[in-house]
Amino acid sequence: MNKVFKNMMIGIIAAIVVVLVIVVMMTRKKKTSKEQCPIDADLLIKALGGKDNITALEASPSKLKATLKQDKDLDVETIKALGASGIVAGHLTLTMIFGKASSIICETVLEKIK
Protein backbone atom coordinates (compact mmCIF):
# COMPACT_ATOMS: atom_id res chain seq x y z
CA MET A 1 0.00 0.00 0.00
CA ASN A 2 2.82 2.37 0.81
CA LYS A 3 4.39 1.70 -2.60
CA VAL A 4 1.09 2.45 -4.36
CA PHE A 5 0.79 5.73 -2.45
CA LYS A 6 4.35 6.72 -3.46
CA ASN A 7 3.70 5.94 -7.13
CA MET A 8 0.45 7.90 -7.04
CA MET A 9 2.20 10.93 -5.49
CA ILE A 10 4.98 10.78 -8.10
CA GLY A 11 2.34 10.65 -10.84
CA ILE A 12 0.47 13.64 -9.41
CA ILE A 13 3.67 15.68 -9.07
CA ALA A 14 4.70 14.80 -12.63
CA ALA A 15 1.26 15.84 -13.93
CA ILE A 16 1.48 19.16 -12.07
CA VAL A 17 4.93 19.84 -13.53
CA VAL A 18 3.70 19.05 -17.06
CA VAL A 19 0.67 21.33 -16.64
CA LEU A 20 2.87 24.17 -15.32
CA VAL A 21 5.28 23.82 -18.24
CA ILE A 22 2.38 23.95 -20.70
CA VAL A 23 0.88 27.03 -19.00
CA VAL A 24 4.21 28.85 -19.04
CA MET A 25 4.77 28.04 -22.70
CA MET A 26 1.29 29.19 -23.68
CA THR A 27 1.47 32.45 -21.74
CA ARG A 28 4.97 33.35 -22.84
CA LYS A 29 4.86 36.18 -25.34
CA LYS A 30 6.23 35.13 -28.66
CA LYS A 31 9.29 37.21 -29.44
CA THR A 32 9.46 38.53 -32.95
CA SER A 33 12.49 40.01 -34.58
CA LYS A 34 10.44 42.81 -36.12
CA GLU A 35 7.10 44.23 -35.08
CA GLN A 36 4.58 44.89 -37.80
CA CYS A 37 3.60 48.48 -38.54
CA PRO A 38 -0.09 48.84 -37.65
CA ILE A 39 -0.82 51.41 -40.38
CA ASP A 40 -0.15 51.81 -44.08
CA ALA A 41 3.21 53.61 -43.92
CA ASP A 42 3.16 54.40 -47.65
CA LEU A 43 -0.17 56.19 -47.23
CA LEU A 44 1.22 58.16 -44.29
CA ILE A 45 4.23 59.23 -46.37
CA LYS A 46 1.89 60.37 -49.14
CA ALA A 47 -0.30 62.23 -46.61
CA LEU A 48 2.81 64.05 -45.37
CA GLY A 49 3.49 65.32 -48.87
CA GLY A 50 5.73 62.52 -50.11
CA LYS A 51 9.13 61.22 -49.08
CA ASP A 52 10.94 64.27 -50.46
CA ASN A 53 8.86 66.54 -48.22
CA ILE A 54 9.89 64.82 -44.97
CA THR A 55 13.16 66.23 -43.60
CA ALA A 56 13.05 64.57 -40.17
CA LEU A 57 10.91 62.13 -38.27
CA GLU A 58 11.11 61.27 -34.59
CA ALA A 59 9.00 59.33 -32.14
CA SER A 60 8.27 59.72 -28.47
CA PRO A 61 6.34 57.12 -26.47
CA SER A 62 2.99 58.26 -27.85
CA LYS A 63 3.69 60.81 -30.59
CA LEU A 64 5.25 60.99 -34.01
CA LYS A 65 6.75 64.33 -35.06
CA ALA A 66 7.47 65.11 -38.70
CA THR A 67 9.54 68.05 -39.86
CA LEU A 68 8.60 69.04 -43.38
CA LYS A 69 9.98 71.16 -46.23
CA GLN A 70 6.53 72.58 -46.87
CA ASP A 71 3.12 72.08 -45.35
CA LYS A 72 0.85 72.81 -48.30
CA ASP A 73 0.54 69.17 -49.44
CA LEU A 74 -0.55 67.75 -46.07
CA ASP A 75 -3.60 65.50 -45.98
CA VAL A 76 -4.72 65.73 -42.36
CA GLU A 77 -7.91 63.77 -42.97
CA THR A 78 -5.94 60.78 -44.27
CA ILE A 79 -3.63 60.93 -41.24
CA LYS A 80 -6.67 60.91 -38.95
CA ALA A 81 -8.13 58.00 -40.92
CA LEU A 82 -4.87 56.08 -40.39
CA GLY A 83 -5.52 56.22 -36.66
CA ALA A 84 -3.99 59.44 -35.35
CA SER A 85 -6.06 60.39 -32.32
CA GLY A 86 -4.74 63.93 -32.44
CA ILE A 87 -2.73 66.20 -34.72
CA VAL A 88 -0.90 69.41 -33.83
CA ALA A 89 0.37 71.47 -36.75
CA GLY A 90 3.18 73.97 -36.32
CA HIS A 91 5.34 75.86 -38.78
CA LEU A 92 6.74 73.06 -40.97
CA THR A 93 6.13 70.47 -38.23
CA LEU A 94 3.32 68.06 -37.64
CA THR A 95 2.89 66.10 -34.41
CA MET A 96 0.61 63.08 -34.63
CA ILE A 97 -0.61 61.00 -31.70
CA PHE A 98 -0.48 57.31 -32.60
CA GLY A 99 -0.03 55.98 -29.07
CA LYS A 100 2.28 53.04 -28.39
CA ALA A 101 2.66 52.34 -32.12
CA SER A 102 4.49 55.64 -32.72
CA SER A 103 8.00 54.18 -32.53
CA ILE A 104 7.33 51.28 -34.92
CA ILE A 105 5.54 53.64 -37.33
CA CYS A 106 8.56 55.96 -37.18
CA GLU A 107 11.00 53.12 -37.87
CA THR A 108 8.93 51.85 -40.78
CA VAL A 109 8.53 55.26 -42.39
CA LEU A 110 12.23 56.05 -41.98
CA GLU A 111 13.15 52.76 -43.70
CA LYS A 112 10.83 53.60 -46.61
CA ILE A 113 12.07 57.16 -47.16
CA LYS A 114 15.79 56.36 -47.15
DOVO-588459 format. One line per 5 residues: number of its first residue (from 1); their letters; for each residue x, y, z of N, C-alpha, C, CB. Coordinates in steps of 0.2 Angstrom, whole numbers, plus 5000, padded with zeros to 4 digits. Atoms other than C-alpha are relative to their C-alpha. Glycine has a CB too. Example, Ala and Ser with C-alpha at 12.3 -4.5 7.8 and 13.67 -1.06 7.14 Angstrom:
BEGIN
1> as> 5004/4994/5000/5062/4978/5039/5004/5006/5000/4995/5000/5006 | 4996/4994/4999/5068/4995/5036/4996/5005/5003/5002/5002/4993;
# end
This chain:
BEGIN
1> mnkvf> 5004/4994/5000/5000/5000/5000/5004/5006/5000/4995/5000/5006 | 4996/4994/5000/5014/5012/5004/5003/5001/4993/5005/4999/5005 | 4997/5000/5007/5022/5008/4987/4995/5003/4995/5003/4994/4997 | 5006/4998/5005/5005/5012/4978/5000/5008/5002/4994/4996/5001 | 5001/4993/4998/5004/5029/4988/5006/5004/4997/5000/5000/5007;
6> knmmi> 4994/4996/5002/5022/5034/4983/4999/5001/4992/5006/4996/5001 | 5001/4999/5008/5018/5030/4964/4995/5005/4998/4999/4993/4997 | 5006/4996/5001/5002/5039/4965/5003/5008/5001/4994/4999/5004 | 4997/4993/4998/5011/5055/4973/5005/5002/4994/5003/5000/5006 | 4995/4998/5005/5025/5054/4960/4996/5002/4993/5005/4994/4998;
11> giiaa> 5004/4999/5006/5012/5053/4946/4996/5007/5000/4994/4995/4999 | 5004/4994/4999/5002/5068/4953/5005/5006/4999/4997/5001/5007 | 4995/4995/5000/5018/5078/4955/5003/5001/4992/5006/4999/5004 | 4998/5000/5007/5023/5074/4937/4995/5003/4996/5002/4993/4997 | 5006/4997/5004/5006/5079/4930/5000/5008/5002/4994/4997/5002;
16> ivvvl> 5000/4993/4998/5007/5096/4940/5006/5003/4996/5001/5001/5007 | 4994/4997/5004/5025/5099/4932/4998/5001/4993/5006/4996/5001 | 5002/5000/5007/5018/5095/4915/4995/5006/4998/4998/4993/4997 | 5005/4994/5001/5003/5107/4917/5004/5007/5001/4995/4999/5005 | 4997/4993/4999/5014/5121/4923/5005/5002/4994/5005/5000/5007;
21> vivvm> 4996/4999/5006/5026/5119/4909/4996/5002/4994/5005/4994/4998 | 5004/4998/5005/5012/5120/4897/4997/5007/5001/4994/4995/4999 | 5003/4993/4999/5004/5135/4905/5006/5005/4999/4998/5001/5007 | 4995/4995/5001/5021/5144/4905/5001/5001/4992/5007/4998/5003 | 4999/5000/5008/5024/5140/4886/4994/5004/4997/5001/4993/4998;
26> mtrkk> 5006/4997/5003/5006/5146/4882/5000/5007/5001/4994/4996/5002 | 5001/4993/4998/5007/5162/4891/5006/5004/4998/4999/5001/5008 | 4994/4996/5002/5025/5167/4886/4999/5003/4993/5006/4995/4999 | 5001/4996/5006/5024/5181/4873/5005/4998/4995/5001/5007/5002 | 4996/5002/5005/5031/5176/4857/5004/5006/4998/4996/4997/4994;
31> ktske> 4996/4995/5002/5046/5186/4853/5001/5000/4992/5007/4999/5003 | 4999/4999/5007/5047/5193/4835/5006/5004/4999/4994/5002/4997 | 4995/4996/5002/5062/5200/4827/4998/5007/4998/5005/4997/4995 | 5002/4994/5003/5052/5214/4819/4993/5001/5001/5002/5001/4993 | 5007/4999/4999/5036/5221/4825/4997/5003/4993/4998/5005/5005;
36> qcpid> 5003/4998/5006/5023/5224/4811/4997/5007/5001/4994/4996/4998 | 5003/4994/5000/5018/5242/4807/4992/5000/5000/5003/5005/4995 | 5007/5001/5000/5000/5244/4812/4996/5005/4995/4997/5002/5007 | 5003/4996/5005/4996/5257/4798/5003/4999/4993/5000/5008/5002 | 4997/5000/5006/4999/5259/4780/5005/5006/4999/4995/5001/4994;
41> adlli> 4995/4995/5000/5016/5268/4780/5001/5004/4994/5007/4997/5002 | 5000/4997/5006/5016/5272/4762/4994/5005/4999/4999/4995/4994 | 5006/4995/5000/4999/5281/4764/5002/5006/5004/4994/4997/5002 | 4998/4994/4995/5006/5291/4779/5005/5004/4996/5003/4997/5006 | 4995/4996/5004/5021/5296/4768/4997/5005/4995/5005/4995/4997;
46> kalgg> 5004/4996/5005/5009/5302/4754/4997/5005/5004/4996/4995/4996 | 5004/4995/4996/4998/5311/4767/5005/5006/5003/4997/4997/5006 | 4995/4995/4998/5014/5320/4773/5003/5004/4994/5005/4997/5004 | 4998/4996/5005/5017/5327/4756/5006/4996/4996/5003/5006/5002 | 4995/5004/5004/5029/5313/4749/5006/4999/5004/5001/5002/4994;
51> kdnit> 4993/5001/4996/5046/5306/4755/5004/5006/4999/5003/4994/4997 | 4995/4995/5001/5055/5321/4748/4998/5006/5004/5000/5002/4992 | 5003/4994/4996/5044/5333/4759/5002/4999/5007/4993/5000/4999 | 4999/5002/4993/5049/5324/4775/5008/5001/5001/4998/4993/5002 | 4993/4999/4999/5066/5331/4782/5002/4997/5006/5001/5008/5001;
56> aleas> 4999/5003/4994/5065/5323/4799/4994/4997/5003/5003/5005/5005 | 5005/5003/4996/5055/5311/4809/5002/4997/5006/4997/4994/4995 | 4997/5003/4994/5056/5306/4827/4993/4998/5004/5004/5006/5004 | 5005/5002/4996/5045/5297/4839/5001/5001/5008/4999/4992/4999 | 5000/5000/4992/5041/5299/4858/4996/4994/5002/4998/5007/5003;
61> psklk> 5004/5005/4998/5032/5286/4868/4993/5000/4997/4999/4999/5007 | 5007/5000/5002/5015/5291/4861/4999/5005/4994/4995/5003/5005 | 5001/4995/5006/5018/5304/4847/5006/4999/4995/5001/5007/5003 | 4996/5000/5006/5026/5305/4830/5001/5007/4997/4998/4995/4994 | 4999/4993/5002/5034/5322/4825/5003/5000/4993/5004/5004/5005;
66> atlkq> 4997/4999/5006/5037/5326/4807/5002/5007/4998/4995/4997/4994 | 4997/4994/5002/5048/5340/4801/4999/5000/4992/5007/5002/5002 | 5001/5000/5007/5043/5345/4783/5003/5006/4996/4992/5000/4999 | 4997/4994/5004/5050/5356/4769/4994/5005/4999/5003/4997/4993 | 5005/4995/5001/5033/5363/4766/4993/4996/5002/4999/5002/4992;
71> dkdld> 5006/5003/4997/5016/5360/4773/4993/5001/4996/4998/5004/5007 | 5006/4999/5005/5004/5364/4758/4997/4994/4998/5002/5004/4995 | 5002/5006/5002/5003/5346/4753/4997/4995/5005/5005/4997/4996 | 5002/5004/4994/4997/5339/4770/4993/4998/4999/5001/5003/5006 | 5007/5003/5000/4982/5327/4770/4998/4998/5007/4999/4995/4995;
76> vetik> 5002/5001/4993/4976/5329/4788/4995/4995/5001/4998/5006/5004 | 5006/5005/5000/4960/5319/4785/5003/4993/4999/4995/5001/4995 | 4998/5007/5001/4970/5304/4779/5004/4998/5006/5005/5000/4993 | 4996/5001/4994/4982/5305/4794/4995/4998/5005/5004/5006/5002 | 5005/5001/4995/4967/5305/4805/4997/4993/4999/4994/5005/5001;
81> algas> 5003/5006/5002/4959/5290/4795/5005/4994/5002/4998/5000/4993 | 4995/5006/4999/4976/5280/4798/5000/4999/5007/5007/5003/4998 | 5001/5002/4993/4972/5281/4817/5003/5005/5004/5004/4994/5001 | 4997/4995/4996/4980/5297/4823/4994/5003/5004/5003/5006/4996 | 5005/4998/4996/4970/5302/4838/5000/5007/5001/5000/4996/5007;
86> givag> 5000/4992/4999/4976/5320/4838/5006/5002/4995/5002/5002/5007 | 4995/4997/5005/4986/5331/4826/5001/5007/5002/4998/4999/4993 | 4999/4993/4998/4995/5347/4831/5005/5002/4994/5004/5001/5007 | 4996/4998/5006/5002/5357/4816/5003/5007/5003/4995/5002/4994 | 4996/4994/4999/5016/5370/4818/5003/5002/4994/5005/4998/5006;
91> hltlt> 4996/4998/5006/5027/5379/4806/5005/4995/4998/5003/5007/5001 | 4996/5006/5003/5034/5365/4795/5001/4994/5005/5006/5003/4998 | 4999/5006/4996/5031/5352/4809/4993/4998/5001/5003/5002/5007 | 5006/5003/4999/5017/5340/4812/5001/4995/5005/4996/4997/4993 | 5000/5004/4995/5014/5331/4828/4994/4996/5000/5002/5003/5007;
96> mifgk> 5006/5005/5000/5003/5315/4827/5000/4996/5006/5000/4997/4993 | 5000/5005/4995/4997/5305/4841/4998/4993/4998/4995/5003/5006 | 5001/5006/5002/4998/5287/4837/5000/4995/5006/5004/4997/4994 | 4999/5004/4994/5000/5280/4855/5006/4996/5000/4994/4995/5000 | 4995/5005/4999/5011/5265/4858/5004/4998/4993/4998/4994/5004;
101> assii> 4998/5002/5007/5013/5262/4839/5005/5005/4997/4994/4998/4996 | 4997/4995/5003/5022/5278/4836/5008/4998/4999/5001/5006/5005 | 4993/5002/5002/5040/5271/4837/5001/4995/4994/5003/4997/5007 | 4999/5005/5006/5037/5256/4825/4997/5004/4994/4995/4994/5002 | 5002/4996/5006/5028/5268/4813/5006/5004/4998/4993/5005/5002;
106> cetvl> 4994/4996/5002/5043/5280/4814/5005/4996/4997/5003/5003/5006 | 4995/5004/5003/5055/5266/4811/4998/4997/4993/5001/4993/5004 | 5002/5003/5007/5045/5259/4796/5000/5006/4995/4993/4998/5001 | 5000/4995/5005/5043/5276/4788/5007/5002/4998/4996/5006/5003 | 4993/4998/5001/5061/5280/4790/5003/4995/4995/5004/5001/5007;
111> ekik> 4997/5005/5005/5066/5264/4781/4997/5001/4993/4998/4993/5003 | 5003/4999/5007/5054/5268/4767/5003/5006/4997/4993/5000/5001 | 4998/4993/5003/5060/5286/4764/5008/5001/4999/4998/5006/5004 | 4993/4999/5001/5079/5282/4764/5002/5000/4993/5003/4994/5003;
# end
